[in-house]
Amino acid sequence: MSQIISPQGINDTISEAAEMCGDPFFRDFGKDVYELAWLRAVRSIAIDYDIFERQLTIKISADDIGKEIEITPLNYFAETRFLVNGVTYSKVNEEVSSGKKDYYIRYNINQWVFDYSDKALGDTVVIFYKSSVNASEDFEIGNLIPVIPDHLYEELLKRIIKRIASQGLVNFSNEKADKYSKALKIYTSGNETDPKLHTNSQWVKIKPYQPL
């Protein structure tokens, strides 16, 4: 099963990376620097290991009430899971019913749109879906992130640490520079996970949702 990265998961990951860099209290670099390193690491892993699964997060605004909502990524292919405020909804065919946790996604005039039952202002909708392409332009949307499989978690940590440690060597001198130099050597040495192992792993393949 793929790892579902939530905001809490992001915090746990960057906290572990900061500790490995000898910066557990984020005094050398703020959390925003680590979050950017995390995002770039996640996106680079998606490109290198041909990961097509995405997590799109949408916050419902007043403009979204009473109408269908557009799915911004043009490379949307098929959803694997649809959640509203952390609750999984069931797929139906273009008509939702009040009191039921259901949704639909349809193609309408060169645009994917969706709607779901009992939509309310402030809802958080998370759509896990498979992208039709795996390219850098797929990540130009701020609320869209790749979903990284569990077995690449160590690789994710390595890439975060490498970016932070490299920045530490540029920003600092003397003892701090030595600290980041050691971190760079310790946590980025050795062979990286072979992308072929990911590509050939049957359990990471994503099947499009098939309605009953």
N, C-alpha and C positions, 0 to 999 in steps of 0.2 A: 504494500500500500504506500502511496506517495505521502510525503510529509505535508500537512496543511500548515502553512506558516501564517500565524496570527500576529498581531502587534505584541502580545506577550512573548510569543516565540522569538520575535525579533529581539526583544529586550534580553531574553535569556542568552541568545547567541552572541550579541555584541558584548554582554557582560563577561561571557567566557573568553571572548577574544581579547578584551581589555585586560583581564587577569593574566592571560598568557603573555601579553605585551608588558606586564609589569606596571599597568596603569589602571588598577581596579576601581579607583574612585574618579576616573575620567578627569584627572587634573592636567595631564599633558594635552589631551584632545577631548573636546566635548562630545556628548553623545551624538550630536548631529554629524560629526565627522565619521564616527563609527557606523552610523546608519547609512551614510552615503557609501562607505566602503562595503557594507553588507549588500546594498542594492546593486552596486557594480559587480560584486562577486557573484550574486545570484544570476544576473543577466549574462555574465560571461560564461557561467557554467551551462546555462540554457543553450547558448550558441555552440559551445564546444562539445556538448554531449547530446545534441539533437533532442532537447526536451521541448515538447509541444504543448504541455498542459499549462494553463494559465489560471490565475485567480483575479477576477475583476470585482472590485468593490464599488458600490454605488450608494450614496446617501440620498434618500428621497427628499426632494424640496417641494415647496408649494407649487412650482410649475409642473411637477410630475403628476399631481393629483388629477384624476378624471381623464387620463389619456394614457396611451401606450408610451413606453420609454424606449428610446433608441439605444442599441448596443454600439458604442462608439468604435471599438476595434473592427476594422474592415476584414480582418483575417479570422474572424469567428467561424468555427466549423461545426462543432456540436458540443452541447453542454454535458457534463458528467454529474453535476450536482447543483442544486439551486437552493439557497438558504435565505431566510428572512429573519433578521435578529437572532441568528444562530439556530433556527429551526429549519429542518429540511422540508421542502414542499414537493408535491407530486405533480407530474406533468399531465396536462389535458390538452384538448384540441380547440384552441382559440375561443374558449368561453370559460370563465372562472365563476365560482359560486360563493356567495357570501357565507361565512361560517366554516368554509373548508380551506384547508391549506393546500391550494393548488396554484399553478402558473401555466403560462404558455409562452413559447417563443416562435415567431413566424417571420418569414421574409416578405417585406413589403416595399416595392419600388426601390430596389437597389439598397435596401437597408434592413438589417435585422432589428426587430422590436420585440418587447415583451410586456406582459402585464401579469398581475397576481391578485389573489383574493384579499379583500379588506386592506388595501394599501393605505398607509397612513403617513403623515408628515413625520420625518425623522427616522423612518425605517432604514435599516442597513441591509442592503441586498448584496449577497456574495454569490457570484456565478463562477463555478469551476468549469472550464471548457477546454476543448482541444483547438489549437490554432491551426490554420491551413498552411502556414509558413513559419519558419523559424529564422527571423532576421532582425537586425538591430532596429529597423523602423517599427517593429511590432511593440517596442518598449517606449515609444514616444508619449504614451499616455501615463500620467502620474499614478493613477489608481489601478494599474495593471502590473502584476508581477508573475514570474514563472513559479511553478510549484516544483520544488526540488525533492527528489526521492531521498529516503532516509540514508541509503548507503553512500550518498555523496556529502553527508554532513561534515565529515572531516575535511573533505576537499574545500567545502565552503569556508570553514574556519581558517584553513591554510591561506586562502586567497584574501580574506579579510586581514589577517595578520601580516601578510606580505605587503599589502597596500599601506597599512598603518605604520609598520616598521620602516618601510621605504620613506614615508613622509617624516618619520621621526629622525632619520639620518639627515634629512635635508634641514629640518627645523632646529635641531639641537646639536650640541657639541659635548665633549668630555664624557662624564658618566652616563648621561642620558643617551648620548649617541652610542656608547658601548652597549647599553641595555638593549636598544633597538637592533643593533648589529647582531647581538647574540640571538634575539628573538627571530630575526630573519634567517639565520643559519639553522637554528633548531627546528623551527616549525615549517620551513619550506624546503628542507632537504629530503632526498629520497624520491622515488617514482610516484607520479600522480596516478590516480585511478585511470585505467585505460578506457577511453570513450567507447571502445568496442564492447566492453563488458556491459555497459549500460544499454547499448543499442540491441544487443543480443539477448537481454534478460526478458523473458516472457512476462514476468510479473509486473513490469512497468508499462506494458502496453495498455493503452486507454481505449475502451470500447465506447462508441457513441451511444447515447441514451436511446433505447428502443421502447416506445410506448406499448402497453399491452393491447 
